[in-house]
Amino acid sequence: MSRHFKNETGTDLVLDTGILVGSASQYYIKYHAPSGLSGTWAATLYSSYSSLAGLTGTYLLKRTLLYTDLSEAGEWRFQAHIGASDGTWWGETAVENILDAFER
């Protein structure tokens, strides 16, 4: 497992949706920061033909992290969120400990 740091930039955050997306038109990643701040980031559908998607049998969402995304060190929670005309779905919650500079 790799370590991730506050203000990390360019890393792809990839979450399993847990379903076959089908005709979904809205892709988001919901987040909950250590301070209690929560919100959503726009995401894109990760290639369903990738080897990772093939292993899980479901679709994946991707967010390429911006400098301001992981603005706090501590425990973050992430969840894939998908919207379509026939429903709304959430993936399982992923938890990641984001480290501050020089932490090990």
Biopython code that builds the backbone (N, CA, C, O; Angstrom):
import numpy as np
from Bio.PDB.StructureBuilder import StructureBuilder

atoms = [
    (1, "MET", "N", (0.843, -1.173, 0.000)),
    (1, "MET", "CA", (0.000, 0.000, 0.000)),
    (1, "MET", "C", (0.888, 1.236, 0.000)),
    (1, "MET", "O", (1.821, 1.332, 0.798)),
    (2, "SER", "N", (0.611, 2.161, -0.869)),
    (2, "SER", "CA", (1.425, 3.371, -0.920)),
    (2, "SER", "C", (0.897, 4.417, 0.047)),
    (2, "SER", "O", (-0.260, 4.373, 0.466)),
    (3, "ARG", "N", (1.757, 5.347, 0.388)),
    (3, "ARG", "CA", (1.377, 6.431, 1.284)),
    (3, "ARG", "C", (1.038, 7.655, 0.448)),
    (3, "ARG", "O", (1.597, 7.860, -0.629)),
    (4, "HIS", "N", (0.119, 8.463, 0.954)),
    (4, "HIS", "CA", (-0.280, 9.674, 0.256)),
    (4, "HIS", "C", (-0.183, 10.851, 1.212)),
    (4, "HIS", "O", (-0.371, 10.713, 2.421)),
    (5, "PHE", "N", (0.116, 12.012, 0.639)),
    (5, "PHE", "CA", (0.427, 13.180, 1.442)),
    (5, "PHE", "C", (-0.494, 14.360, 1.146)),
    (5, "PHE", "O", (-1.074, 14.470, 0.066)),
    (6, "LYS", "N", (-0.609, 15.236, 2.140)),
    (6, "LYS", "CA", (-1.361, 16.478, 2.022)),
    (6, "LYS", "C", (-0.891, 17.246, 0.779)),
    (6, "LYS", "O", (0.308, 17.338, 0.515)),
    (7, "ASN", "N", (-1.837, 17.788, 0.028)),
    (7, "ASN", "CA", (-1.602, 18.572, -1.192)),
    (7, "ASN", "C", (-0.951, 17.778, -2.316)),
    (7, "ASN", "O", (-0.365, 18.367, -3.224)),
    (8, "GLU", "N", (-1.043, 16.463, -2.271)),
    (8, "GLU", "CA", (-0.527, 15.623, -3.347)),
    (8, "GLU", "C", (-1.253, 15.988, -4.644)),
    (8, "GLU", "O", (-2.465, 16.199, -4.645)),
    (9, "THR", "N", (-0.518, 16.060, -5.725)),
    (9, "THR", "CA", (-1.070, 16.504, -6.998)),
    (9, "THR", "C", (-0.783, 15.480, -8.090)),
    (9, "THR", "O", (0.309, 14.915, -8.143)),
    (10, "GLY", "N", (-1.761, 15.241, -8.962)),
    (10, "GLY", "CA", (-1.563, 14.393, -10.121)),
    (10, "GLY", "C", (-1.844, 12.919, -9.907)),
    (10, "GLY", "O", (-1.859, 12.155, -10.873)),
    (11, "THR", "N", (-2.065, 12.501, -8.687)),
    (11, "THR", "CA", (-2.374, 11.102, -8.392)),
    (11, "THR", "C", (-3.816, 10.803, -8.794)),
    (11, "THR", "O", (-4.710, 11.612, -8.549)),
    (12, "ASP", "N", (-4.042, 9.655, -9.405)),
    (12, "ASP", "CA", (-5.403, 9.241, -9.750)),
    (12, "ASP", "C", (-6.028, 8.525, -8.560)),
    (12, "ASP", "O", (-5.521, 7.502, -8.098)),
    (13, "LEU", "N", (-7.123, 9.070, -8.077)),
    (13, "LEU", "CA", (-7.937, 8.428, -7.054)),
    (13, "LEU", "C", (-8.970, 7.603, -7.811)),
    (13, "LEU", "O", (-9.828, 8.165, -8.492)),
    (14, "VAL", "N", (-8.901, 6.274, -7.703)),
    (14, "VAL", "CA", (-9.786, 5.378, -8.454)),
    (14, "VAL", "C", (-10.632, 4.595, -7.463)),
    (14, "VAL", "O", (-10.104, 3.921, -6.578)),
    (15, "LEU", "N", (-11.957, 4.690, -7.617)),
    (15, "LEU", "CA", (-12.887, 4.013, -6.721)),
    (15, "LEU", "C", (-13.784, 3.071, -7.497)),
    (15, "LEU", "O", (-14.246, 3.394, -8.591)),
    (16, "ASP", "N", (-14.027, 1.910, -6.926)),
    (16, "ASP", "CA", (-14.928, 0.915, -7.509)),
    (16, "ASP", "C", (-16.366, 1.329, -7.221)),
    (16, "ASP", "O", (-16.714, 1.615, -6.076)),
    (17, "THR", "N", (-17.200, 1.362, -8.253)),
    (17, "THR", "CA", (-18.604, 1.732, -8.064)),
    (17, "THR", "C", (-19.428, 0.592, -7.495)),
    (17, "THR", "O", (-20.480, 0.824, -6.900)),
    (18, "GLY", "N", (-18.961, -0.643, -7.670)),
    (18, "GLY", "CA", (-19.696, -1.803, -7.178)),
    (18, "GLY", "C", (-20.813, -2.261, -8.106)),
    (18, "GLY", "O", (-21.501, -3.238, -7.811)),
    (19, "ILE", "N", (-21.001, -1.561, -9.228)),
    (19, "ILE", "CA", (-22.074, -1.923, -10.169)),
    (19, "ILE", "C", (-21.579, -1.760, -11.598)),
    (19, "ILE", "O", (-20.522, -1.180, -11.847)),
    (20, "LEU", "N", (-22.357, -2.279, -12.521)),
    (20, "LEU", "CA", (-22.155, -1.982, -13.933)),
    (20, "LEU", "C", (-22.916, -0.690, -14.196)),
    (20, "LEU", "O", (-24.138, -0.652, -14.053)),
    (21, "VAL", "N", (-22.220, 0.350, -14.572)),
    (21, "VAL", "CA", (-22.789, 1.687, -14.627)),
    (21, "VAL", "C", (-23.892, 1.844, -15.669)),
    (21, "VAL", "O", (-24.897, 2.499, -15.395)),
    (22, "GLY", "N", (-23.732, 1.268, -16.844)),
    (22, "GLY", "CA", (-24.757, 1.376, -17.871)),
    (22, "GLY", "C", (-24.909, 2.782, -18.396)),
    (22, "GLY", "O", (-23.958, 3.343, -18.939)),
    (23, "SER", "N", (-26.090, 3.367, -18.246)),
    (23, "SER", "CA", (-26.391, 4.666, -18.844)),
    (23, "SER", "C", (-26.194, 5.844, -17.900)),
    (23, "SER", "O", (-26.832, 6.880, -18.085)),
    (24, "ALA", "N", (-25.345, 5.723, -16.909)),
    (24, "ALA", "CA", (-25.131, 6.816, -15.958)),
    (24, "ALA", "C", (-24.587, 8.045, -16.673)),
    (24, "ALA", "O", (-23.851, 7.935, -17.654)),
    (25, "SER", "N", (-24.957, 9.206, -16.172)),
    (25, "SER", "CA", (-24.510, 10.449, -16.796)),
    (25, "SER", "C", (-23.809, 11.382, -15.810)),
    (25, "SER", "O", (-23.228, 12.386, -16.222)),
    (26, "GLN", "N", (-23.856, 11.067, -14.525)),
    (26, "GLN", "CA", (-23.223, 11.910, -13.512)),
    (26, "GLN", "C", (-22.281, 11.067, -12.673)),
    (26, "GLN", "O", (-22.673, 10.044, -12.111)),
    (27, "TYR", "N", (-21.040, 11.506, -12.596)),
    (27, "TYR", "CA", (-20.028, 10.776, -11.833)),
    (27, "TYR", "C", (-19.382, 11.727, -10.838)),
    (27, "TYR", "O", (-18.860, 12.775, -11.219)),
    (28, "TYR", "N", (-19.419, 11.360, -9.570)),
    (28, "TYR", "CA", (-18.835, 12.176, -8.514)),
    (28, "TYR", "C", (-18.100, 11.299, -7.523)),
    (28, "TYR", "O", (-18.362, 10.101, -7.415)),
    (29, "ILE", "N", (-17.183, 11.907, -6.806)),
    (29, "ILE", "CA", (-16.583, 11.262, -5.649)),
    (29, "ILE", "C", (-16.924, 12.139, -4.458)),
    (29, "ILE", "O", (-16.549, 13.310, -4.402)),
    (30, "LYS", "N", (-17.639, 11.556, -3.511)),
    (30, "LYS", "CA", (-17.953, 12.271, -2.277)),
    (30, "LYS", "C", (-16.771, 12.087, -1.336)),
    (30, "LYS", "O", (-16.148, 11.026, -1.302)),
    (31, "TYR", "N", (-16.468, 13.134, -0.571)),
    (31, "TYR", "CA", (-15.364, 13.047, 0.379)),
    (31, "TYR", "C", (-15.777, 13.604, 1.733)),
    (31, "TYR", "O", (-16.679, 14.434, 1.846)),
    (32, "HIS", "N", (-15.086, 13.118, 2.748)),
    (32, "HIS", "CA", (-15.262, 13.607, 4.116)),
    (32, "HIS", "C", (-13.854, 13.783, 4.677)),
    (32, "HIS", "O", (-13.130, 12.807, 4.876)),
    (33, "ALA", "N", (-13.470, 15.042, 4.932)),
    (33, "ALA", "CA", (-12.124, 15.372, 5.400)),
    (33, "ALA", "C", (-12.014, 15.191, 6.917)),
    (33, "ALA", "O", (-13.035, 15.110, 7.601)),
    (34, "PRO", "N", (-10.796, 15.127, 7.447)),
    (34, "PRO", "CA", (-10.605, 14.960, 8.894)),
    (34, "PRO", "C", (-11.274, 16.046, 9.736)),
    (34, "PRO", "O", (-11.700, 15.773, 10.858)),
    (35, "SER", "N", (-11.375, 17.263, 9.221)),
    (35, "SER", "CA", (-11.979, 18.371, 9.979)),
    (35, "SER", "C", (-13.497, 18.297, 10.022)),
    (35, "SER", "O", (-14.138, 19.057, 10.748)),
    (36, "GLY", "N", (-14.078, 17.377, 9.240)),
    (36, "GLY", "CA", (-15.533, 17.281, 9.158)),
    (36, "GLY", "C", (-16.089, 17.903, 7.889)),
    (36, "GLY", "O", (-17.264, 17.718, 7.571)),
    (37, "LEU", "N", (-15.257, 18.638, 7.161)),
    (37, "LEU", "CA", (-15.665, 19.205, 5.882)),
    (37, "LEU", "C", (-16.012, 18.079, 4.913)),
    (37, "LEU", "O", (-15.281, 17.093, 4.816)),
    (38, "SER", "N", (-17.117, 18.224, 4.205)),
    (38, "SER", "CA", (-17.470, 17.210, 3.215)),
    (38, "SER", "C", (-17.950, 17.898, 1.947)),
    (38, "SER", "O", (-18.337, 19.066, 1.968)),
    (39, "GLY", "N", (-17.920, 17.168, 0.855)),
    (39, "GLY", "CA", (-18.340, 17.719, -0.425)),
    (39, "GLY", "C", (-18.192, 16.690, -1.519)),
    (39, "GLY", "O", (-18.085, 15.493, -1.254)),
    (40, "THR", "N", (-18.187, 17.164, -2.751)),
    (40, "THR", "CA", (-18.047, 16.264, -3.899)),
    (40, "THR", "C", (-17.022, 16.825, -4.872)),
    (40, "THR", "O", (-16.837, 18.038, -4.978)),
    (41, "TRP", "N", (-16.373, 15.932, -5.567)),
    (41, "TRP", "CA", (-15.480, 16.288, -6.661)),
    (41, "TRP", "C", (-16.031, 15.650, -7.924)),
    (41, "TRP", "O", (-16.570, 14.544, -7.882)),
    (42, "ALA", "N", (-15.900, 16.333, -9.028)),
    (42, "ALA", "CA", (-16.264, 15.748, -10.312)),
    (42, "ALA", "C", (-15.317, 14.583, -10.593)),
    (42, "ALA", "O", (-14.129, 14.643, -10.274)),
    (43, "ALA", "N", (-15.852, 13.536, -11.186)),
    (43, "ALA", "CA", (-15.051, 12.362, -11.530)),
    (43, "ALA", "C", (-15.361, 11.966, -12.972)),
    (43, "ALA", "O", (-16.314, 12.455, -13.580)),
    (44, "THR", "N", (-14.552, 11.088, -13.489)),
    (44, "THR", "CA", (-14.794, 10.554, -14.824)),
    (44, "THR", "C", (-14.891, 9.039, -14.725)),
    (44, "THR", "O", (-14.392, 8.429, -13.779)),
    (45, "LEU", "N", (-15.532, 8.453, -15.704)),
    (45, "LEU", "CA", (-15.627, 7.002, -15.761)),
    (45, "LEU", "C", (-14.273, 6.463, -16.194)),
    (45, "LEU", "O", (-13.777, 6.795, -17.270)),
    (46, "TYR", "N", (-13.687, 5.636, -15.356)),
    (46, "TYR", "CA", (-12.412, 5.010, -15.674)),
    (46, "TYR", "C", (-12.678, 3.926, -16.700)),
    (46, "TYR", "O", (-13.719, 3.273, -16.642)),
    (47, "SER", "N", (-11.791, 3.723, -17.610)),
    (47, "SER", "CA", (-12.015, 2.781, -18.704)),
    (47, "SER", "C", (-12.502, 1.422, -18.213)),
    (47, "SER", "O", (-11.836, 0.766, -17.412)),
    (48, "SER", "N", (-13.656, 1.010, -18.693)),
    (48, "SER", "CA", (-14.204, -0.290, -18.304)),
    (48, "SER", "C", (-13.426, -1.431, -18.957)),
    (48, "SER", "O", (-13.643, -2.603, -18.646)),
    (49, "TYR", "N", (-12.519, -1.074, -19.863)),
    (49, "TYR", "CA", (-11.708, -2.095, -20.521)),
    (49, "TYR", "C", (-10.329, -2.233, -19.885)),
    (49, "TYR", "O", (-9.492, -2.993, -20.373)),
    (50, "SER", "N", (-10.090, -1.504, -18.805)),
    (50, "SER", "CA", (-8.791, -1.577, -18.138)),
    (50, "SER", "C", (-8.646, -2.920, -17.423)),
    (50, "SER", "O", (-9.637, -3.592, -17.137)),
    (51, "SER", "N", (-7.417, -3.298, -17.144)),
    (51, "SER", "CA", (-7.185, -4.557, -16.425)),
    (51, "SER", "C", (-7.765, -4.487, -15.011)),
    (51, "SER", "O", (-8.247, -5.494, -14.490)),
    (52, "LEU", "N", (-7.724, -3.314, -14.390)),
    (52, "LEU", "CA", (-8.280, -3.162, -13.048)),
    (52, "LEU", "C", (-9.794, -3.367, -13.066)),
    (52, "LEU", "O", (-10.334, -4.072, -12.213)),
    (53, "ALA", "N", (-10.472, -2.762, -14.020)),
    (53, "ALA", "CA", (-11.925, -2.947, -14.131)),
    (53, "ALA", "C", (-12.252, -4.400, -14.444)),
    (53, "ALA", "O", (-13.244, -4.931, -13.944)),
    (54, "GLY", "N", (-11.435, -5.045, -15.261)),
    (54, "GLY", "CA", (-11.645, -6.454, -15.578)),
    (54, "GLY", "C", (-11.540, -7.331, -14.354)),
    (54, "GLY", "O", (-12.270, -8.316, -14.237)),
    (55, "LEU", "N", (-10.643, -6.996, -13.432)),
    (55, "LEU", "CA", (-10.478, -7.781, -12.211)),
    (55, "LEU", "C", (-11.670, -7.630, -11.274)),
    (55, "LEU", "O", (-12.066, -8.595, -10.619)),
    (56, "THR", "N", (-12.247, -6.431, -11.201)),
    (56, "THR", "CA", (-13.354, -6.210, -10.274)),
    (56, "THR", "C", (-14.701, -6.597, -10.862)),
    (56, "THR", "O", (-15.627, -6.927, -10.122)),
    (57, "GLY", "N", (-14.822, -6.561, -12.205)),
    (57, "GLY", "CA", (-16.089, -6.905, -12.852)),
    (57, "GLY", "C", (-17.113, -5.790, -12.784)),
    (57, "GLY", "O", (-18.266, -5.982, -13.171)),
    (58, "THR", "N", (-16.707, -4.625, -12.295)),
    (58, "THR", "CA", (-17.607, -3.478, -12.215)),
    (58, "THR", "C", (-16.901, -2.260, -12.816)),
    (58, "THR", "O", (-15.784, -2.365, -13.323)),
    (59, "TYR", "N", (-17.550, -1.140, -12.753)),
    (59, "TYR", "CA", (-16.963, 0.084, -13.284)),
    (59, "TYR", "C", (-16.284, 0.886, -12.185)),
    (59, "TYR", "O", (-16.609, 0.759, -11.004)),
    (60, "LEU", "N", (-15.343, 1.704, -12.597)),
    (60, "LEU", "CA", (-14.545, 2.487, -11.677)),
    (60, "LEU", "C", (-14.668, 3.970, -12.017)),
    (60, "LEU", "O", (-14.844, 4.337, -13.179)),
    (61, "LEU", "N", (-14.573, 4.816, -10.994)),
    (61, "LEU", "CA", (-14.537, 6.260, -11.196)),
    (61, "LEU", "C", (-13.135, 6.760, -10.877)),
    (61, "LEU", "O", (-12.444, 6.207, -10.022)),
    (62, "LYS", "N", (-12.723, 7.822, -11.584)),
    (62, "LYS", "CA", (-11.382, 8.374, -11.394)),
    (62, "LYS", "C", (-11.437, 9.877, -11.173)),
    (62, "LYS", "O", (-12.202, 10.592, -11.820)),
    (63, "ARG", "N", (-10.611, 10.336, -10.248)),
    (63, "ARG", "CA", (-10.385, 11.766, -10.019)),
    (63, "ARG", "C", (-8.879, 11.968, -9.973)),
    (63, "ARG", "O", (-8.203, 11.358, -9.145)),
    (64, "THR", "N", (-8.342, 12.810, -10.845)),
    (64, "THR", "CA", (-6.935, 13.158, -10.781)),
    (64, "THR", "C", (-6.820, 14.306, -9.784)),
    (64, "THR", "O", (-7.362, 15.389, -10.004)),
    (65, "LEU", "N", (-6.112, 14.059, -8.694)),
    (65, "LEU", "CA", (-6.067, 15.010, -7.580)),
    (65, "LEU", "C", (-5.406, 16.333, -7.953)),
    (65, "LEU", "O", (-4.371, 16.367, -8.618)),
    (66, "LEU", "N", (-6.028, 17.410, -7.511)),
    (66, "LEU", "CA", (-5.495, 18.753, -7.648)),
    (66, "LEU", "C", (-4.802, 19.132, -6.347)),
    (66, "LEU", "O", (-5.034, 18.500, -5.316)),
    (67, "TYR", "N", (-3.962, 20.145, -6.380)),
    (67, "TYR", "CA", (-3.197, 20.571, -5.203)),
    (67, "TYR", "C", (-4.098, 20.877, -4.010)),
    (67, "TYR", "O", (-3.716, 20.606, -2.872)),
    (68, "THR", "N", (-5.260, 21.426, -4.240)),
    (68, "THR", "CA", (-6.159, 21.831, -3.151)),
    (68, "THR", "C", (-7.100, 20.726, -2.683)),
    (68, "THR", "O", (-7.827, 20.929, -1.710)),
    (69, "ASP", "N", (-7.115, 19.568, -3.336)),
    (69, "ASP", "CA", (-8.063, 18.509, -2.966)),
    (69, "ASP", "C", (-7.797, 17.947, -1.575)),
    (69, "ASP", "O", (-8.684, 17.967, -0.721)),
    (70, "LEU", "N", (-6.606, 17.454, -1.341)),
    (70, "LEU", "CA", (-6.258, 16.851, -0.043)),
    (70, "LEU", "C", (-5.568, 17.918, 0.803)),
    (70, "LEU", "O", (-4.350, 17.896, 0.978)),
    (71, "SER", "N", (-6.353, 18.838, 1.317)),
    (71, "SER", "CA", (-5.816, 20.016, 2.002)),
    (71, "SER", "C", (-5.533, 19.796, 3.482)),
    (71, "SER", "O", (-5.060, 20.712, 4.156)),
    (72, "GLU", "N", (-5.807, 18.615, 3.999)),
    (72, "GLU", "CA", (-5.609, 18.322, 5.421)),
    (72, "GLU", "C", (-4.952, 16.959, 5.585)),
    (72, "GLU", "O", (-5.186, 16.046, 4.792)),
    (73, "ALA", "N", (-4.133, 16.832, 6.614)),
    (73, "ALA", "CA", (-3.595, 15.529, 6.987)),
    (73, "ALA", "C", (-4.610, 14.852, 7.908)),
    (73, "ALA", "O", (-5.335, 15.522, 8.644)),
    (74, "GLY", "N", (-4.656, 13.529, 7.859)),
    (74, "GLY", "CA", (-5.562, 12.770, 8.723)),
    (74, "GLY", "C", (-6.385, 11.786, 7.918)),
    (74, "GLY", "O", (-6.093, 11.525, 6.751)),
    (75, "GLU", "N", (-7.421, 11.240, 8.548)),
    (75, "GLU", "CA", (-8.244, 10.205, 7.921)),
    (75, "GLU", "C", (-9.312, 10.817, 7.010)),
    (75, "GLU", "O", (-10.166, 11.583, 7.458)),
    (76, "TRP", "N", (-9.247, 10.469, 5.743)),
    (76, "TRP", "CA", (-10.225, 10.899, 4.742)),
    (76, "TRP", "C", (-11.103, 9.705, 4.375)),
    (76, "TRP", "O", (-10.660, 8.557, 4.415)),
    (77, "ARG", "N", (-12.351, 9.995, 4.018)),
    (77, "ARG", "CA", (-13.275, 8.976, 3.526)),
    (77, "ARG", "C", (-13.750, 9.390, 2.138)),
    (77, "ARG", "O", (-14.064, 10.555, 1.895)),
    (78, "PHE", "N", (-13.797, 8.415, 1.232)),
    (78, "PHE", "CA", (-14.196, 8.664, -0.147)),
    (78, "PHE", "C", (-15.272, 7.664, -0.549)),
    (78, "PHE", "O", (-15.282, 6.531, -0.068)),
    (79, "GLN", "N", (-16.180, 8.082, -1.434)),
    (79, "GLN", "CA", (-17.243, 7.196, -1.892)),
    (79, "GLN", "C", (-17.634, 7.576, -3.316)),
    (79, "GLN", "O", (-17.896, 8.744, -3.605)),
    (80, "ALA", "N", (-17.672, 6.581, -4.204)),
    (80, "ALA", "CA", (-18.135, 6.800, -5.576)),
    (80, "ALA", "C", (-19.630, 7.096, -5.552)),
    (80, "ALA", "O", (-20.379, 6.477, -4.796)),
    (81, "HIS", "N", (-20.057, 8.036, -6.376)),
    (81, "HIS", "CA", (-21.473, 8.425, -6.455)),
    (81, "HIS", "C", (-21.846, 8.539, -7.928)),
    (81, "HIS", "O", (-21.202, 9.261, -8.688)),
    (82, "ILE", "N", (-22.887, 7.823, -8.317)),
    (82, "ILE", "CA", (-23.303, 7.765, -9.722)),
    (82, "ILE", "C", (-24.767, 8.120, -9.846)),
    (82, "ILE", "O", (-25.601, 7.652, -9.071)),
    (83, "GLY", "N", (-25.077, 8.954, -10.830)),
    (83, "GLY", "CA", (-26.465, 9.328, -11.075)),
    (83, "GLY", "C", (-26.869, 9.007, -12.501)),
    (83, "GLY", "O", (-26.097, 9.208, -13.439)),
    (84, "ALA", "N", (-28.081, 8.507, -12.654)),
    (84, "ALA", "CA", (-28.642, 8.206, -13.972)),
    (84, "ALA", "C", (-30.136, 8.488, -13.912)),
    (84, "ALA", "O", (-30.688, 8.724, -12.838)),
    (85, "SER", "N", (-30.777, 8.462, -15.054)),
    (85, "SER", "CA", (-32.212, 8.748, -15.088)),
    (85, "SER", "C", (-33.022, 7.712, -14.309)),
    (85, "SER", "O", (-34.127, 8.007, -13.854)),
    (86, "ASP", "N", (-32.485, 6.505, -14.152)),
    (86, "ASP", "CA", (-33.229, 5.450, -13.464)),
    (86, "ASP", "C", (-32.771, 5.203, -12.030)),
    (86, "ASP", "O", (-33.214, 4.243, -11.400)),
    (87, "GLY", "N", (-31.874, 6.073, -11.496)),
    (87, "GLY", "CA", (-31.491, 5.887, -10.100)),
    (87, "GLY", "C", (-30.181, 6.556, -9.732)),
    (87, "GLY", "O", (-29.518, 7.183, -10.558)),
    (88, "THR", "N", (-29.832, 6.400, -8.463)),
    (88, "THR", "CA", (-28.587, 6.919, -7.901)),
    (88, "THR", "C", (-27.950, 5.804, -7.093)),
    (88, "THR", "O", (-28.634, 5.079, -6.371)),
    (89, "TRP", "N", (-26.607, 5.668, -7.220)),
    (89, "TRP", "CA", (-25.907, 4.598, -6.520)),
    (89, "TRP", "C", (-24.636, 5.119, -5.888)),
    (89, "TRP", "O", (-24.043, 6.090, -6.357)),
    (90, "TRP", "N", (-24.221, 4.453, -4.806)),
    (90, "TRP", "CA", (-22.987, 4.772, -4.104)),
    (90, "TRP", "C", (-22.143, 3.518, -4.007)),
    (90, "TRP", "O", (-22.667, 2.420, -3.816)),
    (91, "GLY", "N", (-20.843, 3.681, -4.138)),
    (91, "GLY", "CA", (-19.913, 2.584, -3.910)),
    (91, "GLY", "C", (-19.620, 2.469, -2.425)),
    (91, "GLY", "O", (-20.134, 3.247, -1.622)),
    (92, "GLU", "N", (-18.795, 1.500, -2.061)),
    (92, "GLU", "CA", (-18.409, 1.358, -0.659)),
    (92, "GLU", "C", (-17.495, 2.503, -0.254)),
    (92, "GLU", "O", (-16.817, 3.093, -1.095)),
    (93, "THR", "N", (-17.479, 2.810, 1.016)),
    (93, "THR", "CA", (-16.614, 3.872, 1.528)),
    (93, "THR", "C", (-15.172, 3.382, 1.591)),
    (93, "THR", "O", (-14.886, 2.308, 2.121)),
    (94, "ALA", "N", (-14.269, 4.191, 1.040)),
    (94, "ALA", "CA", (-12.834, 3.913, 1.118)),
    (94, "ALA", "C", (-12.229, 4.894, 2.115)),
    (94, "ALA", "O", (-12.577, 6.074, 2.124)),
    (95, "VAL", "N", (-11.330, 4.402, 2.948)),
    (95, "VAL", "CA", (-10.692, 5.232, 3.968)),
    (95, "VAL", "C", (-9.198, 5.290, 3.674)),
    (95, "VAL", "O", (-8.570, 4.264, 3.411)),
    (96, "GLU", "N", (-8.632, 6.490, 3.720)),
    (96, "GLU", "CA", (-7.207, 6.671, 3.457)),
    (96, "GLU", "C", (-6.645, 7.664, 4.468)),
    (96, "GLU", "O", (-7.225, 8.726, 4.692)),
    (97, "ASN", "N", (-5.518, 7.314, 5.077)),
    (97, "ASN", "CA", (-4.842, 8.216, 6.000)),
    (97, "ASN", "C", (-3.874, 9.073, 5.181)),
    (97, "ASN", "O", (-2.910, 8.558, 4.614)),
    (98, "ILE", "N", (-4.132, 10.368, 5.125)),
    (98, "ILE", "CA", (-3.294, 11.310, 4.385)),
    (98, "ILE", "C", (-2.273, 11.898, 5.360)),
    (98, "ILE", "O", (-2.630, 12.428, 6.412)),
    (99, "LEU", "N", (-1.010, 11.793, 4.988)),
    (99, "LEU", "CA", (0.082, 12.217, 5.853)),
    (99, "LEU", "C", (0.474, 13.662, 5.603)),
    (99, "LEU", "O", (0.298, 14.184, 4.502)),
    (100, "ASP", "N", (1.005, 14.299, 6.627)),
    (100, "ASP", "CA", (1.550, 15.646, 6.487)),
    (100, "ASP", "C", (2.991, 15.523, 6.004)),
    (100, "ASP", "O", (3.557, 14.430, 6.035)),
    (101, "ALA", "N", (3.588, 16.616, 5.560)),
    (101, "ALA", "CA", (4.958, 16.605, 5.090)),
    (101, "ALA", "C", (5.882, 15.998, 6.146)),
    (101, "ALA", "O", (5.750, 16.296, 7.333)),
    (102, "PHE", "N", (6.796, 15.166, 5.726)),
    (102, "PHE", "CA", (7.813, 14.520, 6.546)),
    (102, "PHE", "C", (7.292, 13.420, 7.459)),
    (102, "PHE", "O", (8.082, 12.818, 8.186)),
    (103, "GLU", "N", (5.983, 13.131, 7.449)),
    (103, "GLU", "CA", (5.465, 12.013, 8.244)),
    (103, "GLU", "C", (5.852, 10.709, 7.589)),
    (103, "GLU", "O", (6.050, 10.651, 6.375)),
    (104, "ARG", "N", (5.961, 9.659, 8.388)),
    (104, "ARG", "CA", (6.239, 8.321, 7.855)),
    (104, "ARG", "C", (5.162, 7.372, 8.270)),
    (104, "ARG", "O", (5.211, 6.193, 7.922)),
]
sb = StructureBuilder()
sb.init_structure("model")
sb.init_model(0)
sb.init_chain("A")
sb.init_seg("    ")
for serial, (resi, resn, name, xyz) in enumerate(atoms, 1):
    if name == "N":
        sb.init_residue(resn, " ", resi, " ")
    sb.init_atom(name, np.array(xyz, "f"), 0.0, 1.0, " ", f" {name:<3s}", serial, name[0])
structure = sb.get_structure()
